[in-house]
Amino acid sequence: MTRNRIIIIAVIILLALLGLILLALTRTSEENLLQENPNLPKSEWSRIVQIEEDDLDNKVISNKIDGYEISVPDNWQVEETASAKGGLKVFYNPKGDYNFTEFSEGIMLNVLTVVSIEEAKNYVPSTARFLDQQTEIGLAYRASYKATQDTTAGETPIENSLVVKYIFPSDERVYLVSCLTLGNNFSELALLCEKQVLTFKILR
């Protein structure tokens, strides 16, 4: 009887130790997914994204802190960090010219994490209209409109442009996934980008 009790206690202690080790490993891995900035609270540290290749030679981009992933073609350029506010940024230029600071042609795909659908709509012109869109992960909301630029006459539409935005709601947060396309073939590029938006998955 005493021997059985000793075995049971030893098993309980061992399981508790294993639990603590797993918890420590989980915390460490999450710390490795954040870019430390002592001038900001931890909730605002940039996220380090993970990039893997799938069987179709696409890049599968994961932001495990904010709980999502999306796939893009292998020749698209991915910023390795995603800010807590600005989100993930991915670029594609058919000519292979990647000047991120002066984006003037191609595709810019962006994922922004917000707390509500109302907040997501603040990033869209009030004239834009969202329509229900059924996706593989459930109901989303889609809007499209011309990009604009600031001129002396105020904000004016950019002719060869299109912005497509999807709102993906979930229990914990809301994701705003956007495509900005510029250039003579902006319409074709928008279709290509939207195809990638529809690979969006919520991880939790």
ChimeraX commands (.cxc) that place a marker at each C-alpha (Angstrom):
marker #1 position 0.00,0.00,0.00 radius 0.5
marker #1 position 2.75,2.42,0.98 radius 0.5
marker #1 position 4.71,1.51,-2.13 radius 0.5
marker #1 position 1.68,2.24,-4.35 radius 0.5
marker #1 position 1.26,5.64,-2.72 radius 0.5
marker #1 position 4.90,6.47,-3.33 radius 0.5
marker #1 position 4.53,5.52,-7.03 radius 0.5
marker #1 position 1.38,7.62,-7.38 radius 0.5
marker #1 position 3.02,10.64,-5.72 radius 0.5
marker #1 position 6.11,10.23,-7.92 radius 0.5
marker #1 position 3.94,10.11,-11.07 radius 0.5
marker #1 position 2.04,13.26,-9.98 radius 0.5
marker #1 position 5.30,15.11,-9.32 radius 0.5
marker #1 position 6.69,13.99,-12.67 radius 0.5
marker #1 position 3.57,15.16,-14.52 radius 0.5
marker #1 position 3.70,18.51,-12.73 radius 0.5
marker #1 position 7.37,18.96,-13.72 radius 0.5
marker #1 position 6.58,18.08,-17.33 radius 0.5
marker #1 position 3.77,20.64,-17.31 radius 0.5
marker #1 position 6.10,23.35,-16.00 radius 0.5
marker #1 position 8.72,22.49,-18.63 radius 0.5
marker #1 position 6.14,22.65,-21.43 radius 0.5
marker #1 position 4.85,25.98,-20.11 radius 0.5
marker #1 position 8.39,27.38,-20.04 radius 0.5
marker #1 position 9.05,26.20,-23.58 radius 0.5
marker #1 position 5.80,27.80,-24.79 radius 0.5
marker #1 position 6.67,31.11,-23.18 radius 0.5
marker #1 position 10.16,31.04,-24.66 radius 0.5
marker #1 position 8.86,30.35,-28.16 radius 0.5
marker #1 position 6.37,33.25,-27.88 radius 0.5
marker #1 position 9.17,35.58,-26.74 radius 0.5
marker #1 position 11.11,34.57,-29.86 radius 0.5
marker #1 position 8.19,35.77,-32.01 radius 0.5
marker #1 position 8.45,39.35,-30.71 radius 0.5
marker #1 position 11.02,42.01,-31.53 radius 0.5
marker #1 position 11.89,43.59,-28.19 radius 0.5
marker #1 position 11.62,47.37,-27.90 radius 0.5
marker #1 position 12.24,48.74,-24.39 radius 0.5
marker #1 position 10.57,52.05,-25.35 radius 0.5
marker #1 position 7.19,50.38,-25.93 radius 0.5
marker #1 position 4.88,48.15,-23.88 radius 0.5
marker #1 position 5.17,44.46,-24.81 radius 0.5
marker #1 position 1.74,44.50,-26.49 radius 0.5
marker #1 position 3.13,46.93,-29.08 radius 0.5
marker #1 position 6.35,45.07,-29.90 radius 0.5
marker #1 position 6.68,44.08,-33.57 radius 0.5
marker #1 position 5.84,40.51,-34.45 radius 0.5
marker #1 position 8.41,38.32,-36.21 radius 0.5
marker #1 position 6.65,36.43,-38.98 radius 0.5
marker #1 position 7.44,32.85,-39.96 radius 0.5
marker #1 position 7.80,31.97,-43.65 radius 0.5
marker #1 position 7.63,28.41,-44.96 radius 0.5
marker #1 position 7.22,26.91,-48.42 radius 0.5
marker #1 position 4.31,24.63,-49.26 radius 0.5
marker #1 position 4.13,21.86,-51.88 radius 0.5
marker #1 position 3.16,24.40,-54.57 radius 0.5
marker #1 position 6.24,26.61,-53.95 radius 0.5
marker #1 position 4.14,29.30,-52.29 radius 0.5
marker #1 position 5.24,31.20,-49.21 radius 0.5
marker #1 position 3.05,30.46,-46.20 radius 0.5
marker #1 position 3.36,33.49,-43.90 radius 0.5
marker #1 position 2.34,33.06,-40.26 radius 0.5
marker #1 position 1.88,35.65,-37.54 radius 0.5
marker #1 position 1.38,33.40,-34.53 radius 0.5
marker #1 position 1.12,36.24,-32.02 radius 0.5
marker #1 position -1.95,37.67,-33.77 radius 0.5
marker #1 position -3.15,34.24,-34.90 radius 0.5
marker #1 position -3.28,34.16,-38.69 radius 0.5
marker #1 position -1.55,32.89,-41.83 radius 0.5
marker #1 position -1.75,33.68,-45.53 radius 0.5
marker #1 position -0.12,32.24,-48.66 radius 0.5
marker #1 position 1.51,34.20,-51.50 radius 0.5
marker #1 position 3.58,33.24,-54.56 radius 0.5
marker #1 position 7.26,32.57,-53.95 radius 0.5
marker #1 position 8.42,35.72,-55.82 radius 0.5
marker #1 position 6.48,38.11,-53.59 radius 0.5
marker #1 position 8.56,40.04,-51.05 radius 0.5
marker #1 position 7.61,39.80,-47.37 radius 0.5
marker #1 position 8.62,42.21,-44.62 radius 0.5
marker #1 position 10.05,40.02,-41.85 radius 0.5
marker #1 position 8.32,41.89,-39.05 radius 0.5
marker #1 position 4.72,42.99,-38.64 radius 0.5
marker #1 position 4.01,45.91,-36.34 radius 0.5
marker #1 position 1.23,45.60,-33.80 radius 0.5
marker #1 position -0.62,48.49,-35.44 radius 0.5
marker #1 position 0.58,48.46,-39.05 radius 0.5
marker #1 position 0.34,44.74,-39.58 radius 0.5
marker #1 position 1.94,42.46,-42.13 radius 0.5
marker #1 position 3.18,43.90,-45.45 radius 0.5
marker #1 position 3.83,41.93,-48.65 radius 0.5
marker #1 position 4.87,43.39,-52.00 radius 0.5
marker #1 position 4.87,42.22,-55.61 radius 0.5
marker #1 position 6.22,44.12,-58.60 radius 0.5
marker #1 position 5.99,42.45,-62.04 radius 0.5
marker #1 position 9.25,44.17,-63.03 radius 0.5
marker #1 position 11.05,42.91,-59.92 radius 0.5
marker #1 position 11.72,46.46,-58.65 radius 0.5
marker #1 position 11.13,46.53,-54.90 radius 0.5
marker #1 position 11.37,50.05,-53.53 radius 0.5
marker #1 position 9.17,49.78,-50.45 radius 0.5
marker #1 position 9.44,53.46,-49.55 radius 0.5
marker #1 position 8.23,54.63,-52.99 radius 0.5
marker #1 position 5.64,52.03,-53.94 radius 0.5
marker #1 position 4.29,53.06,-57.35 radius 0.5
marker #1 position 3.49,49.88,-59.28 radius 0.5
marker #1 position 2.38,46.35,-58.46 radius 0.5
marker #1 position 0.70,44.90,-55.37 radius 0.5
marker #1 position 0.89,45.76,-51.70 radius 0.5
marker #1 position -0.93,43.26,-49.48 radius 0.5
marker #1 position -1.48,44.24,-45.87 radius 0.5
marker #1 position -2.97,42.47,-42.83 radius 0.5
marker #1 position -4.11,44.64,-39.92 radius 0.5
marker #1 position -5.39,43.26,-36.60 radius 0.5
marker #1 position -8.07,45.32,-34.83 radius 0.5
marker #1 position -10.58,44.78,-32.02 radius 0.5
marker #1 position -13.90,45.30,-33.84 radius 0.5
marker #1 position -15.58,45.55,-37.24 radius 0.5
marker #1 position -16.32,49.21,-36.50 radius 0.5
marker #1 position -12.62,49.92,-36.02 radius 0.5
marker #1 position -11.80,48.08,-39.27 radius 0.5
marker #1 position -14.26,50.28,-41.15 radius 0.5
marker #1 position -12.33,53.36,-39.98 radius 0.5
marker #1 position -9.61,52.34,-42.46 radius 0.5
marker #1 position -12.05,52.49,-45.39 radius 0.5
marker #1 position -13.60,55.61,-47.01 radius 0.5
marker #1 position -17.12,56.30,-45.80 radius 0.5
marker #1 position -18.35,56.06,-49.41 radius 0.5
marker #1 position -17.16,52.43,-49.75 radius 0.5
marker #1 position -19.80,49.73,-49.33 radius 0.5
marker #1 position -19.10,46.35,-47.78 radius 0.5
marker #1 position -20.84,43.27,-49.19 radius 0.5
marker #1 position -21.13,39.85,-47.58 radius 0.5
marker #1 position -18.60,37.39,-48.99 radius 0.5
marker #1 position -18.62,33.69,-48.16 radius 0.5
marker #1 position -15.09,32.30,-47.79 radius 0.5
marker #1 position -13.54,29.00,-46.75 radius 0.5
marker #1 position -13.22,30.25,-43.17 radius 0.5
marker #1 position -16.73,31.67,-43.00 radius 0.5
marker #1 position -18.52,34.95,-43.65 radius 0.5
marker #1 position -16.34,37.96,-44.48 radius 0.5
marker #1 position -17.10,41.49,-45.70 radius 0.5
marker #1 position -15.62,42.88,-48.93 radius 0.5
marker #1 position -15.28,46.42,-50.28 radius 0.5
marker #1 position -13.42,47.87,-53.28 radius 0.5
marker #1 position -12.64,51.44,-54.37 radius 0.5
marker #1 position -10.07,53.59,-56.16 radius 0.5
marker #1 position -6.93,54.59,-54.26 radius 0.5
marker #1 position -6.51,58.32,-53.69 radius 0.5
marker #1 position -3.63,60.76,-53.41 radius 0.5
marker #1 position -3.32,64.16,-51.74 radius 0.5
marker #1 position -3.14,67.07,-54.21 radius 0.5
marker #1 position -3.67,70.82,-53.99 radius 0.5
marker #1 position -7.31,70.13,-54.89 radius 0.5
marker #1 position -7.64,67.67,-52.00 radius 0.5
marker #1 position -7.83,63.89,-52.22 radius 0.5
marker #1 position -8.15,62.79,-55.85 radius 0.5
marker #1 position -8.61,59.25,-57.21 radius 0.5
marker #1 position -5.66,57.49,-58.84 radius 0.5
marker #1 position -6.90,56.26,-62.22 radius 0.5
marker #1 position -4.83,53.08,-62.57 radius 0.5
marker #1 position -5.53,51.76,-59.10 radius 0.5
marker #1 position -7.81,49.57,-57.06 radius 0.5
marker #1 position -8.08,48.82,-53.35 radius 0.5
marker #1 position -9.84,45.63,-52.24 radius 0.5
marker #1 position -10.42,45.07,-48.51 radius 0.5
marker #1 position -11.76,42.07,-46.64 radius 0.5
marker #1 position -12.89,42.06,-43.02 radius 0.5
marker #1 position -12.55,38.64,-41.37 radius 0.5
marker #1 position -14.24,38.61,-37.93 radius 0.5
marker #1 position -13.39,36.10,-35.21 radius 0.5
marker #1 position -14.23,35.63,-31.53 radius 0.5
marker #1 position -11.10,37.32,-30.18 radius 0.5
marker #1 position -10.20,39.91,-32.84 radius 0.5
marker #1 position -10.97,41.21,-36.33 radius 0.5
marker #1 position -8.62,41.06,-39.32 radius 0.5
marker #1 position -8.56,43.63,-42.13 radius 0.5
marker #1 position -6.81,42.17,-45.18 radius 0.5
marker #1 position -6.13,44.70,-47.95 radius 0.5
marker #1 position -4.84,44.72,-51.51 radius 0.5
marker #1 position -3.58,47.94,-53.11 radius 0.5
marker #1 position -2.78,47.58,-56.81 radius 0.5
marker #1 position -1.22,50.25,-59.01 radius 0.5
marker #1 position -0.18,50.33,-62.67 radius 0.5
marker #1 position -1.58,49.83,-66.16 radius 0.5
marker #1 position -2.63,46.24,-65.34 radius 0.5
marker #1 position -4.07,47.13,-61.90 radius 0.5
marker #1 position -7.28,45.17,-62.53 radius 0.5
marker #1 position -5.40,41.95,-63.35 radius 0.5
marker #1 position -3.13,42.48,-60.34 radius 0.5
marker #1 position -6.16,43.00,-58.09 radius 0.5
marker #1 position -7.56,39.60,-59.13 radius 0.5
marker #1 position -4.19,37.99,-58.38 radius 0.5
marker #1 position -3.98,39.65,-54.97 radius 0.5
marker #1 position -7.57,38.80,-54.08 radius 0.5
marker #1 position -6.81,35.15,-54.85 radius 0.5
marker #1 position -4.13,35.30,-52.14 radius 0.5
marker #1 position -6.46,37.07,-49.70 radius 0.5
marker #1 position -8.79,34.08,-49.94 radius 0.5
marker #1 position -6.00,31.82,-48.60 radius 0.5
marker #1 position -6.24,33.72,-45.28 radius 0.5
marker #1 position -6.66,31.45,-42.25 radius 0.5
marker #1 position -7.30,32.21,-38.59 radius 0.5
marker #1 position -5.05,30.05,-36.42 radius 0.5
marker #1 position -7.05,30.28,-33.20 radius 0.5
marker link #1:1,2 radius 0.2
marker link #1:2,3 radius 0.2
marker link #1:3,4 radius 0.2
marker link #1:4,5 radius 0.2
marker link #1:5,6 radius 0.2
marker link #1:6,7 radius 0.2
marker link #1:7,8 radius 0.2
marker link #1:8,9 radius 0.2
marker link #1:9,10 radius 0.2
marker link #1:10,11 radius 0.2
marker link #1:11,12 radius 0.2
marker link #1:12,13 radius 0.2
marker link #1:13,14 radius 0.2
marker link #1:14,15 radius 0.2
marker link #1:15,16 radius 0.2
marker link #1:16,17 radius 0.2
marker link #1:17,18 radius 0.2
marker link #1:18,19 radius 0.2
marker link #1:19,20 radius 0.2
marker link #1:20,21 radius 0.2
marker link #1:21,22 radius 0.2
marker link #1:22,23 radius 0.2
marker link #1:23,24 radius 0.2
marker link #1:24,25 radius 0.2
marker link #1:25,26 radius 0.2
marker link #1:26,27 radius 0.2
marker link #1:27,28 radius 0.2
marker link #1:28,29 radius 0.2
marker link #1:29,30 radius 0.2
marker link #1:30,31 radius 0.2
marker link #1:31,32 radius 0.2
marker link #1:32,33 radius 0.2
marker link #1:33,34 radius 0.2
marker link #1:34,35 radius 0.2
marker link #1:35,36 radius 0.2
marker link #1:36,37 radius 0.2
marker link #1:37,38 radius 0.2
marker link #1:38,39 radius 0.2
marker link #1:39,40 radius 0.2
marker link #1:40,41 radius 0.2
marker link #1:41,42 radius 0.2
marker link #1:42,43 radius 0.2
marker link #1:43,44 radius 0.2
marker link #1:44,45 radius 0.2
marker link #1:45,46 radius 0.2
marker link #1:46,47 radius 0.2
marker link #1:47,48 radius 0.2
marker link #1:48,49 radius 0.2
marker link #1:49,50 radius 0.2
marker link #1:50,51 radius 0.2
marker link #1:51,52 radius 0.2
marker link #1:52,53 radius 0.2
marker link #1:53,54 radius 0.2
marker link #1:54,55 radius 0.2
marker link #1:55,56 radius 0.2
marker link #1:56,57 radius 0.2
marker link #1:57,58 radius 0.2
marker link #1:58,59 radius 0.2
marker link #1:59,60 radius 0.2
marker link #1:60,61 radius 0.2
marker link #1:61,62 radius 0.2
marker link #1:62,63 radius 0.2
marker link #1:63,64 radius 0.2
marker link #1:64,65 radius 0.2
marker link #1:65,66 radius 0.2
marker link #1:66,67 radius 0.2
marker link #1:67,68 radius 0.2
marker link #1:68,69 radius 0.2
marker link #1:69,70 radius 0.2
marker link #1:70,71 radius 0.2
marker link #1:71,72 radius 0.2
marker link #1:72,73 radius 0.2
marker link #1:73,74 radius 0.2
marker link #1:74,75 radius 0.2
marker link #1:75,76 radius 0.2
marker link #1:76,77 radius 0.2
marker link #1:77,78 radius 0.2
marker link #1:78,79 radius 0.2
marker link #1:79,80 radius 0.2
marker link #1:80,81 radius 0.2
marker link #1:81,82 radius 0.2
marker link #1:82,83 radius 0.2
marker link #1:83,84 radius 0.2
marker link #1:84,85 radius 0.2
marker link #1:85,86 radius 0.2
marker link #1:86,87 radius 0.2
marker link #1:87,88 radius 0.2
marker link #1:88,89 radius 0.2
marker link #1:89,90 radius 0.2
marker link #1:90,91 radius 0.2
marker link #1:91,92 radius 0.2
marker link #1:92,93 radius 0.2
marker link #1:93,94 radius 0.2
marker link #1:94,95 radius 0.2
marker link #1:95,96 radius 0.2
marker link #1:96,97 radius 0.2
marker link #1:97,98 radius 0.2
marker link #1:98,99 radius 0.2
marker link #1:99,100 radius 0.2
marker link #1:100,101 radius 0.2
marker link #1:101,102 radius 0.2
marker link #1:102,103 radius 0.2
marker link #1:103,104 radius 0.2
marker link #1:104,105 radius 0.2
marker link #1:105,106 radius 0.2
marker link #1:106,107 radius 0.2
marker link #1:107,108 radius 0.2
marker link #1:108,109 radius 0.2
marker link #1:109,110 radius 0.2
marker link #1:110,111 radius 0.2
marker link #1:111,112 radius 0.2
marker link #1:112,113 radius 0.2
marker link #1:113,114 radius 0.2
marker link #1:114,115 radius 0.2
marker link #1:115,116 radius 0.2
marker link #1:116,117 radius 0.2
marker link #1:117,118 radius 0.2
marker link #1:118,119 radius 0.2
marker link #1:119,120 radius 0.2
marker link #1:120,121 radius 0.2
marker link #1:121,122 radius 0.2
marker link #1:122,123 radius 0.2
marker link #1:123,124 radius 0.2
marker link #1:124,125 radius 0.2
marker link #1:125,126 radius 0.2
marker link #1:126,127 radius 0.2
marker link #1:127,128 radius 0.2
marker link #1:128,129 radius 0.2
marker link #1:129,130 radius 0.2
marker link #1:130,131 radius 0.2
marker link #1:131,132 radius 0.2
marker link #1:132,133 radius 0.2
marker link #1:133,134 radius 0.2
marker link #1:134,135 radius 0.2
marker link #1:135,136 radius 0.2
marker link #1:136,137 radius 0.2
marker link #1:137,138 radius 0.2
marker link #1:138,139 radius 0.2
marker link #1:139,140 radius 0.2
marker link #1:140,141 radius 0.2
marker link #1:141,142 radius 0.2
marker link #1:142,143 radius 0.2
marker link #1:143,144 radius 0.2
marker link #1:144,145 radius 0.2
marker link #1:145,146 radius 0.2
marker link #1:146,147 radius 0.2
marker link #1:147,148 radius 0.2
marker link #1:148,149 radius 0.2
marker link #1:149,150 radius 0.2
marker link #1:150,151 radius 0.2
marker link #1:151,152 radius 0.2
marker link #1:152,153 radius 0.2
marker link #1:153,154 radius 0.2
marker link #1:154,155 radius 0.2
marker link #1:155,156 radius 0.2
marker link #1:156,157 radius 0.2
marker link #1:157,158 radius 0.2
marker link #1:158,159 radius 0.2
marker link #1:159,160 radius 0.2
marker link #1:160,161 radius 0.2
marker link #1:161,162 radius 0.2
marker link #1:162,163 radius 0.2
marker link #1:163,164 radius 0.2
marker link #1:164,165 radius 0.2
marker link #1:165,166 radius 0.2
marker link #1:166,167 radius 0.2
marker link #1:167,168 radius 0.2
marker link #1:168,169 radius 0.2
marker link #1:169,170 radius 0.2
marker link #1:170,171 radius 0.2
marker link #1:171,172 radius 0.2
marker link #1:172,173 radius 0.2
marker link #1:173,174 radius 0.2
marker link #1:174,175 radius 0.2
marker link #1:175,176 radius 0.2
marker link #1:176,177 radius 0.2
marker link #1:177,178 radius 0.2
marker link #1:178,179 radius 0.2
marker link #1:179,180 radius 0.2
marker link #1:180,181 radius 0.2
marker link #1:181,182 radius 0.2
marker link #1:182,183 radius 0.2
marker link #1:183,184 radius 0.2
marker link #1:184,185 radius 0.2
marker link #1:185,186 radius 0.2
marker link #1:186,187 radius 0.2
marker link #1:187,188 radius 0.2
marker link #1:188,189 radius 0.2
marker link #1:189,190 radius 0.2
marker link #1:190,191 radius 0.2
marker link #1:191,192 radius 0.2
marker link #1:192,193 radius 0.2
marker link #1:193,194 radius 0.2
marker link #1:194,195 radius 0.2
marker link #1:195,196 radius 0.2
marker link #1:196,197 radius 0.2
marker link #1:197,198 radius 0.2
marker link #1:198,199 radius 0.2
marker link #1:199,200 radius 0.2
marker link #1:200,201 radius 0.2
marker link #1:201,202 radius 0.2
marker link #1:202,203 radius 0.2
marker link #1:203,204 radius 0.2
view
